[in-house]
Amino acid sequence: MCTYAMVHYKVHYVCLPCRRSHKQPWHGGEHRCARCRRPMLDGGHDFAAPRRADERRWRAVAAVLESGLRYEGFEPCGCGRQPEYRPRTSAQVRARRRVAARRGLTEAEALALRDPSDD
């Protein structure tokens, strides 16, 4: 049974400059930060915000969201649970960017790699 078809789950929206996230219903429109009024990025259903003071984790979140990836654990329809890898620290982001440059991958493809040393 499709999980997302039965229940309307809220989506995490993230403001990178303010380091804030809010869960709001998805309606296809633009969500703005309550603090700075800038447009918020769609973080996905399974985003877990790091502490505001944790700069290296927020840099990793910024790299993931700016590359077009989201934090999703379910498949788009919600039928299967295939957790997707996302880097948690800026060091992991740098390692994946080096792999992307070596292999000719896009940044989004490299950031989604669970272990960059696997061929």
Chimera marker file (.cmm) of the C-alpha trace (Angstrom):
<marker_set name="trace">
<marker id="1" x="0.000" y="0.000" z="0.000" r="1" g="1" b="0" radius="0.5"/>
<marker id="2" x="1.346" y="3.441" z="-0.876" r="1" g="1" b="0" radius="0.5"/>
<marker id="3" x="2.243" y="5.340" z="2.284" r="1" g="1" b="0" radius="0.5"/>
<marker id="4" x="2.058" y="8.810" z="0.788" r="1" g="1" b="0" radius="0.5"/>
<marker id="5" x="-1.259" y="8.056" z="-0.922" r="1" g="1" b="0" radius="0.5"/>
<marker id="6" x="-3.070" y="7.423" z="2.375" r="1" g="1" b="0" radius="0.5"/>
<marker id="7" x="-1.710" y="10.217" z="4.590" r="1" g="1" b="0" radius="0.5"/>
<marker id="8" x="-0.578" y="13.728" z="3.714" r="1" g="1" b="0" radius="0.5"/>
<marker id="9" x="2.769" y="14.125" z="5.428" r="1" g="1" b="0" radius="0.5"/>
<marker id="10" x="4.337" y="17.501" z="6.019" r="1" g="1" b="0" radius="0.5"/>
<marker id="11" x="7.614" y="18.373" z="4.324" r="1" g="1" b="0" radius="0.5"/>
<marker id="12" x="10.648" y="19.965" z="5.960" r="1" g="1" b="0" radius="0.5"/>
<marker id="13" x="11.503" y="23.385" z="4.583" r="1" g="1" b="0" radius="0.5"/>
<marker id="14" x="14.969" y="24.737" z="5.326" r="1" g="1" b="0" radius="0.5"/>
<marker id="15" x="16.340" y="28.280" z="5.522" r="1" g="1" b="0" radius="0.5"/>
<marker id="16" x="20.112" y="27.975" z="5.173" r="1" g="1" b="0" radius="0.5"/>
<marker id="17" x="21.074" y="31.563" z="6.163" r="1" g="1" b="0" radius="0.5"/>
<marker id="18" x="19.013" y="31.367" z="9.386" r="1" g="1" b="0" radius="0.5"/>
<marker id="19" x="19.778" y="27.668" z="9.982" r="1" g="1" b="0" radius="0.5"/>
<marker id="20" x="16.125" y="26.922" z="10.650" r="1" g="1" b="0" radius="0.5"/>
<marker id="21" x="13.727" y="24.281" z="9.446" r="1" g="1" b="0" radius="0.5"/>
<marker id="22" x="9.959" y="24.015" z="9.645" r="1" g="1" b="0" radius="0.5"/>
<marker id="23" x="7.514" y="21.294" z="8.717" r="1" g="1" b="0" radius="0.5"/>
<marker id="24" x="4.707" y="22.544" z="6.538" r="1" g="1" b="0" radius="0.5"/>
<marker id="25" x="2.203" y="20.950" z="4.196" r="1" g="1" b="0" radius="0.5"/>
<marker id="26" x="3.350" y="20.742" z="0.607" r="1" g="1" b="0" radius="0.5"/>
<marker id="27" x="1.125" y="22.739" z="-1.702" r="1" g="1" b="0" radius="0.5"/>
<marker id="28" x="3.493" y="23.353" z="-4.591" r="1" g="1" b="0" radius="0.5"/>
<marker id="29" x="3.968" y="27.019" z="-3.760" r="1" g="1" b="0" radius="0.5"/>
<marker id="30" x="6.852" y="28.901" z="-2.241" r="1" g="1" b="0" radius="0.5"/>
<marker id="31" x="7.436" y="28.837" z="1.503" r="1" g="1" b="0" radius="0.5"/>
<marker id="32" x="9.227" y="31.772" z="3.111" r="1" g="1" b="0" radius="0.5"/>
<marker id="33" x="11.280" y="31.859" z="6.290" r="1" g="1" b="0" radius="0.5"/>
<marker id="34" x="9.407" y="33.459" z="9.176" r="1" g="1" b="0" radius="0.5"/>
<marker id="35" x="12.582" y="35.200" z="10.321" r="1" g="1" b="0" radius="0.5"/>
<marker id="36" x="14.257" y="36.571" z="7.155" r="1" g="1" b="0" radius="0.5"/>
<marker id="37" x="11.407" y="36.175" z="4.586" r="1" g="1" b="0" radius="0.5"/>
<marker id="38" x="13.711" y="34.457" z="2.066" r="1" g="1" b="0" radius="0.5"/>
<marker id="39" x="12.410" y="31.442" z="0.119" r="1" g="1" b="0" radius="0.5"/>
<marker id="40" x="13.020" y="28.164" z="1.961" r="1" g="1" b="0" radius="0.5"/>
<marker id="41" x="14.392" y="25.027" z="0.289" r="1" g="1" b="0" radius="0.5"/>
<marker id="42" x="12.467" y="21.755" z="0.264" r="1" g="1" b="0" radius="0.5"/>
<marker id="43" x="14.450" y="19.434" z="2.543" r="1" g="1" b="0" radius="0.5"/>
<marker id="44" x="12.244" y="16.381" z="2.012" r="1" g="1" b="0" radius="0.5"/>
<marker id="45" x="10.222" y="14.247" z="4.387" r="1" g="1" b="0" radius="0.5"/>
<marker id="46" x="13.143" y="12.826" z="6.400" r="1" g="1" b="0" radius="0.5"/>
<marker id="47" x="15.327" y="15.892" z="7.014" r="1" g="1" b="0" radius="0.5"/>
<marker id="48" x="16.824" y="16.152" z="10.500" r="1" g="1" b="0" radius="0.5"/>
<marker id="49" x="18.225" y="19.595" z="11.206" r="1" g="1" b="0" radius="0.5"/>
<marker id="50" x="21.590" y="19.811" z="12.946" r="1" g="1" b="0" radius="0.5"/>
<marker id="51" x="22.107" y="22.174" z="15.865" r="1" g="1" b="0" radius="0.5"/>
<marker id="52" x="22.419" y="25.809" z="14.798" r="1" g="1" b="0" radius="0.5"/>
<marker id="53" x="25.978" y="26.072" z="16.113" r="1" g="1" b="0" radius="0.5"/>
<marker id="54" x="27.221" y="23.026" z="14.159" r="1" g="1" b="0" radius="0.5"/>
<marker id="55" x="28.727" y="24.790" z="11.134" r="1" g="1" b="0" radius="0.5"/>
<marker id="56" x="30.273" y="21.746" z="9.442" r="1" g="1" b="0" radius="0.5"/>
<marker id="57" x="26.973" y="19.874" z="9.393" r="1" g="1" b="0" radius="0.5"/>
<marker id="58" x="25.099" y="22.931" z="8.087" r="1" g="1" b="0" radius="0.5"/>
<marker id="59" x="27.694" y="23.279" z="5.303" r="1" g="1" b="0" radius="0.5"/>
<marker id="60" x="26.990" y="19.651" z="4.363" r="1" g="1" b="0" radius="0.5"/>
<marker id="61" x="23.219" y="20.300" z="4.420" r="1" g="1" b="0" radius="0.5"/>
<marker id="62" x="23.729" y="23.363" z="2.206" r="1" g="1" b="0" radius="0.5"/>
<marker id="63" x="25.785" y="21.365" z="-0.309" r="1" g="1" b="0" radius="0.5"/>
<marker id="64" x="23.165" y="18.600" z="-0.477" r="1" g="1" b="0" radius="0.5"/>
<marker id="65" x="20.167" y="20.922" z="-0.861" r="1" g="1" b="0" radius="0.5"/>
<marker id="66" x="21.880" y="23.271" z="-3.312" r="1" g="1" b="0" radius="0.5"/>
<marker id="67" x="22.809" y="20.319" z="-5.525" r="1" g="1" b="0" radius="0.5"/>
<marker id="68" x="19.104" y="19.502" z="-5.862" r="1" g="1" b="0" radius="0.5"/>
<marker id="69" x="18.988" y="16.476" z="-3.556" r="1" g="1" b="0" radius="0.5"/>
<marker id="70" x="16.492" y="16.040" z="-0.743" r="1" g="1" b="0" radius="0.5"/>
<marker id="71" x="16.443" y="13.972" z="2.412" r="1" g="1" b="0" radius="0.5"/>
<marker id="72" x="14.014" y="11.192" z="1.558" r="1" g="1" b="0" radius="0.5"/>
<marker id="73" x="13.803" y="7.692" z="2.959" r="1" g="1" b="0" radius="0.5"/>
<marker id="74" x="10.728" y="6.515" z="1.112" r="1" g="1" b="0" radius="0.5"/>
<marker id="75" x="10.475" y="6.059" z="-2.618" r="1" g="1" b="0" radius="0.5"/>
<marker id="76" x="8.370" y="8.804" z="-4.250" r="1" g="1" b="0" radius="0.5"/>
<marker id="77" x="5.120" y="6.873" z="-3.886" r="1" g="1" b="0" radius="0.5"/>
<marker id="78" x="6.027" y="5.643" z="-0.398" r="1" g="1" b="0" radius="0.5"/>
<marker id="79" x="5.784" y="1.921" z="-1.179" r="1" g="1" b="0" radius="0.5"/>
<marker id="80" x="9.332" y="0.885" z="-0.345" r="1" g="1" b="0" radius="0.5"/>
<marker id="81" x="11.843" y="2.057" z="2.197" r="1" g="1" b="0" radius="0.5"/>
<marker id="82" x="15.273" y="2.519" z="0.606" r="1" g="1" b="0" radius="0.5"/>
<marker id="83" x="17.205" y="5.005" z="2.765" r="1" g="1" b="0" radius="0.5"/>
<marker id="84" x="19.299" y="7.291" z="0.634" r="1" g="1" b="0" radius="0.5"/>
<marker id="85" x="22.762" y="8.329" z="1.741" r="1" g="1" b="0" radius="0.5"/>
<marker id="86" x="23.510" y="11.990" z="2.350" r="1" g="1" b="0" radius="0.5"/>
<marker id="87" x="26.848" y="13.306" z="3.690" r="1" g="1" b="0" radius="0.5"/>
<marker id="88" x="26.739" y="14.638" z="7.238" r="1" g="1" b="0" radius="0.5"/>
<marker id="89" x="29.938" y="16.660" z="7.452" r="1" g="1" b="0" radius="0.5"/>
<marker id="90" x="31.799" y="19.061" z="5.207" r="1" g="1" b="0" radius="0.5"/>
<marker id="91" x="34.715" y="16.578" z="5.071" r="1" g="1" b="0" radius="0.5"/>
<marker id="92" x="32.407" y="13.956" z="3.543" r="1" g="1" b="0" radius="0.5"/>
<marker id="93" x="31.198" y="16.549" z="1.031" r="1" g="1" b="0" radius="0.5"/>
<marker id="94" x="34.793" y="17.398" z="0.043" r="1" g="1" b="0" radius="0.5"/>
<marker id="95" x="35.637" y="13.705" z="-0.423" r="1" g="1" b="0" radius="0.5"/>
<marker id="96" x="32.645" y="13.211" z="-2.716" r="1" g="1" b="0" radius="0.5"/>
<marker id="97" x="33.474" y="16.342" z="-4.716" r="1" g="1" b="0" radius="0.5"/>
<marker id="98" x="36.978" y="14.971" z="-5.322" r="1" g="1" b="0" radius="0.5"/>
<marker id="99" x="35.454" y="11.709" z="-6.549" r="1" g="1" b="0" radius="0.5"/>
<marker id="100" x="33.097" y="13.663" z="-8.828" r="1" g="1" b="0" radius="0.5"/>
<marker id="101" x="36.027" y="15.504" z="-10.389" r="1" g="1" b="0" radius="0.5"/>
<marker id="102" x="37.995" y="12.266" z="-10.889" r="1" g="1" b="0" radius="0.5"/>
<marker id="103" x="35.145" y="10.205" z="-12.338" r="1" g="1" b="0" radius="0.5"/>
<marker id="104" x="33.288" y="12.920" z="-14.226" r="1" g="1" b="0" radius="0.5"/>
<marker id="105" x="30.122" y="12.647" z="-12.115" r="1" g="1" b="0" radius="0.5"/>
<marker id="106" x="27.720" y="15.459" z="-11.371" r="1" g="1" b="0" radius="0.5"/>
<marker id="107" x="27.826" y="16.840" z="-7.852" r="1" g="1" b="0" radius="0.5"/>
<marker id="108" x="24.406" y="15.373" z="-7.037" r="1" g="1" b="0" radius="0.5"/>
<marker id="109" x="25.512" y="11.887" z="-8.166" r="1" g="1" b="0" radius="0.5"/>
<marker id="110" x="28.690" y="12.117" z="-6.088" r="1" g="1" b="0" radius="0.5"/>
<marker id="111" x="26.894" y="13.357" z="-2.968" r="1" g="1" b="0" radius="0.5"/>
<marker id="112" x="24.496" y="10.410" z="-3.173" r="1" g="1" b="0" radius="0.5"/>
<marker id="113" x="27.337" y="7.857" z="-3.089" r="1" g="1" b="0" radius="0.5"/>
<marker id="114" x="27.389" y="5.895" z="0.141" r="1" g="1" b="0" radius="0.5"/>
<marker id="115" x="31.136" y="5.123" z="-0.082" r="1" g="1" b="0" radius="0.5"/>
<marker id="116" x="33.090" y="7.192" z="-2.599" r="1" g="1" b="0" radius="0.5"/>
<marker id="117" x="35.914" y="4.648" z="-2.785" r="1" g="1" b="0" radius="0.5"/>
<marker id="118" x="33.638" y="1.915" z="-4.218" r="1" g="1" b="0" radius="0.5"/>
<marker id="119" x="33.893" y="1.437" z="-7.968" r="1" g="1" b="0" radius="0.5"/>
<link id1="1" id2="2" r="1" g="1" b="0" radius="0.2"/>
<link id1="2" id2="3" r="1" g="1" b="0" radius="0.2"/>
<link id1="3" id2="4" r="1" g="1" b="0" radius="0.2"/>
<link id1="4" id2="5" r="1" g="1" b="0" radius="0.2"/>
<link id1="5" id2="6" r="1" g="1" b="0" radius="0.2"/>
<link id1="6" id2="7" r="1" g="1" b="0" radius="0.2"/>
<link id1="7" id2="8" r="1" g="1" b="0" radius="0.2"/>
<link id1="8" id2="9" r="1" g="1" b="0" radius="0.2"/>
<link id1="9" id2="10" r="1" g="1" b="0" radius="0.2"/>
<link id1="10" id2="11" r="1" g="1" b="0" radius="0.2"/>
<link id1="11" id2="12" r="1" g="1" b="0" radius="0.2"/>
<link id1="12" id2="13" r="1" g="1" b="0" radius="0.2"/>
<link id1="13" id2="14" r="1" g="1" b="0" radius="0.2"/>
<link id1="14" id2="15" r="1" g="1" b="0" radius="0.2"/>
<link id1="15" id2="16" r="1" g="1" b="0" radius="0.2"/>
<link id1="16" id2="17" r="1" g="1" b="0" radius="0.2"/>
<link id1="17" id2="18" r="1" g="1" b="0" radius="0.2"/>
<link id1="18" id2="19" r="1" g="1" b="0" radius="0.2"/>
<link id1="19" id2="20" r="1" g="1" b="0" radius="0.2"/>
<link id1="20" id2="21" r="1" g="1" b="0" radius="0.2"/>
<link id1="21" id2="22" r="1" g="1" b="0" radius="0.2"/>
<link id1="22" id2="23" r="1" g="1" b="0" radius="0.2"/>
<link id1="23" id2="24" r="1" g="1" b="0" radius="0.2"/>
<link id1="24" id2="25" r="1" g="1" b="0" radius="0.2"/>
<link id1="25" id2="26" r="1" g="1" b="0" radius="0.2"/>
<link id1="26" id2="27" r="1" g="1" b="0" radius="0.2"/>
<link id1="27" id2="28" r="1" g="1" b="0" radius="0.2"/>
<link id1="28" id2="29" r="1" g="1" b="0" radius="0.2"/>
<link id1="29" id2="30" r="1" g="1" b="0" radius="0.2"/>
<link id1="30" id2="31" r="1" g="1" b="0" radius="0.2"/>
<link id1="31" id2="32" r="1" g="1" b="0" radius="0.2"/>
<link id1="32" id2="33" r="1" g="1" b="0" radius="0.2"/>
<link id1="33" id2="34" r="1" g="1" b="0" radius="0.2"/>
<link id1="34" id2="35" r="1" g="1" b="0" radius="0.2"/>
<link id1="35" id2="36" r="1" g="1" b="0" radius="0.2"/>
<link id1="36" id2="37" r="1" g="1" b="0" radius="0.2"/>
<link id1="37" id2="38" r="1" g="1" b="0" radius="0.2"/>
<link id1="38" id2="39" r="1" g="1" b="0" radius="0.2"/>
<link id1="39" id2="40" r="1" g="1" b="0" radius="0.2"/>
<link id1="40" id2="41" r="1" g="1" b="0" radius="0.2"/>
<link id1="41" id2="42" r="1" g="1" b="0" radius="0.2"/>
<link id1="42" id2="43" r="1" g="1" b="0" radius="0.2"/>
<link id1="43" id2="44" r="1" g="1" b="0" radius="0.2"/>
<link id1="44" id2="45" r="1" g="1" b="0" radius="0.2"/>
<link id1="45" id2="46" r="1" g="1" b="0" radius="0.2"/>
<link id1="46" id2="47" r="1" g="1" b="0" radius="0.2"/>
<link id1="47" id2="48" r="1" g="1" b="0" radius="0.2"/>
<link id1="48" id2="49" r="1" g="1" b="0" radius="0.2"/>
<link id1="49" id2="50" r="1" g="1" b="0" radius="0.2"/>
<link id1="50" id2="51" r="1" g="1" b="0" radius="0.2"/>
<link id1="51" id2="52" r="1" g="1" b="0" radius="0.2"/>
<link id1="52" id2="53" r="1" g="1" b="0" radius="0.2"/>
<link id1="53" id2="54" r="1" g="1" b="0" radius="0.2"/>
<link id1="54" id2="55" r="1" g="1" b="0" radius="0.2"/>
<link id1="55" id2="56" r="1" g="1" b="0" radius="0.2"/>
<link id1="56" id2="57" r="1" g="1" b="0" radius="0.2"/>
<link id1="57" id2="58" r="1" g="1" b="0" radius="0.2"/>
<link id1="58" id2="59" r="1" g="1" b="0" radius="0.2"/>
<link id1="59" id2="60" r="1" g="1" b="0" radius="0.2"/>
<link id1="60" id2="61" r="1" g="1" b="0" radius="0.2"/>
<link id1="61" id2="62" r="1" g="1" b="0" radius="0.2"/>
<link id1="62" id2="63" r="1" g="1" b="0" radius="0.2"/>
<link id1="63" id2="64" r="1" g="1" b="0" radius="0.2"/>
<link id1="64" id2="65" r="1" g="1" b="0" radius="0.2"/>
<link id1="65" id2="66" r="1" g="1" b="0" radius="0.2"/>
<link id1="66" id2="67" r="1" g="1" b="0" radius="0.2"/>
<link id1="67" id2="68" r="1" g="1" b="0" radius="0.2"/>
<link id1="68" id2="69" r="1" g="1" b="0" radius="0.2"/>
<link id1="69" id2="70" r="1" g="1" b="0" radius="0.2"/>
<link id1="70" id2="71" r="1" g="1" b="0" radius="0.2"/>
<link id1="71" id2="72" r="1" g="1" b="0" radius="0.2"/>
<link id1="72" id2="73" r="1" g="1" b="0" radius="0.2"/>
<link id1="73" id2="74" r="1" g="1" b="0" radius="0.2"/>
<link id1="74" id2="75" r="1" g="1" b="0" radius="0.2"/>
<link id1="75" id2="76" r="1" g="1" b="0" radius="0.2"/>
<link id1="76" id2="77" r="1" g="1" b="0" radius="0.2"/>
<link id1="77" id2="78" r="1" g="1" b="0" radius="0.2"/>
<link id1="78" id2="79" r="1" g="1" b="0" radius="0.2"/>
<link id1="79" id2="80" r="1" g="1" b="0" radius="0.2"/>
<link id1="80" id2="81" r="1" g="1" b="0" radius="0.2"/>
<link id1="81" id2="82" r="1" g="1" b="0" radius="0.2"/>
<link id1="82" id2="83" r="1" g="1" b="0" radius="0.2"/>
<link id1="83" id2="84" r="1" g="1" b="0" radius="0.2"/>
<link id1="84" id2="85" r="1" g="1" b="0" radius="0.2"/>
<link id1="85" id2="86" r="1" g="1" b="0" radius="0.2"/>
<link id1="86" id2="87" r="1" g="1" b="0" radius="0.2"/>
<link id1="87" id2="88" r="1" g="1" b="0" radius="0.2"/>
<link id1="88" id2="89" r="1" g="1" b="0" radius="0.2"/>
<link id1="89" id2="90" r="1" g="1" b="0" radius="0.2"/>
<link id1="90" id2="91" r="1" g="1" b="0" radius="0.2"/>
<link id1="91" id2="92" r="1" g="1" b="0" radius="0.2"/>
<link id1="92" id2="93" r="1" g="1" b="0" radius="0.2"/>
<link id1="93" id2="94" r="1" g="1" b="0" radius="0.2"/>
<link id1="94" id2="95" r="1" g="1" b="0" radius="0.2"/>
<link id1="95" id2="96" r="1" g="1" b="0" radius="0.2"/>
<link id1="96" id2="97" r="1" g="1" b="0" radius="0.2"/>
<link id1="97" id2="98" r="1" g="1" b="0" radius="0.2"/>
<link id1="98" id2="99" r="1" g="1" b="0" radius="0.2"/>
<link id1="99" id2="100" r="1" g="1" b="0" radius="0.2"/>
<link id1="100" id2="101" r="1" g="1" b="0" radius="0.2"/>
<link id1="101" id2="102" r="1" g="1" b="0" radius="0.2"/>
<link id1="102" id2="103" r="1" g="1" b="0" radius="0.2"/>
<link id1="103" id2="104" r="1" g="1" b="0" radius="0.2"/>
<link id1="104" id2="105" r="1" g="1" b="0" radius="0.2"/>
<link id1="105" id2="106" r="1" g="1" b="0" radius="0.2"/>
<link id1="106" id2="107" r="1" g="1" b="0" radius="0.2"/>
<link id1="107" id2="108" r="1" g="1" b="0" radius="0.2"/>
<link id1="108" id2="109" r="1" g="1" b="0" radius="0.2"/>
<link id1="109" id2="110" r="1" g="1" b="0" radius="0.2"/>
<link id1="110" id2="111" r="1" g="1" b="0" radius="0.2"/>
<link id1="111" id2="112" r="1" g="1" b="0" radius="0.2"/>
<link id1="112" id2="113" r="1" g="1" b="0" radius="0.2"/>
<link id1="113" id2="114" r="1" g="1" b="0" radius="0.2"/>
<link id1="114" id2="115" r="1" g="1" b="0" radius="0.2"/>
<link id1="115" id2="116" r="1" g="1" b="0" radius="0.2"/>
<link id1="116" id2="117" r="1" g="1" b="0" radius="0.2"/>
<link id1="117" id2="118" r="1" g="1" b="0" radius="0.2"/>
<link id1="118" id2="119" r="1" g="1" b="0" radius="0.2"/>
</marker_set>
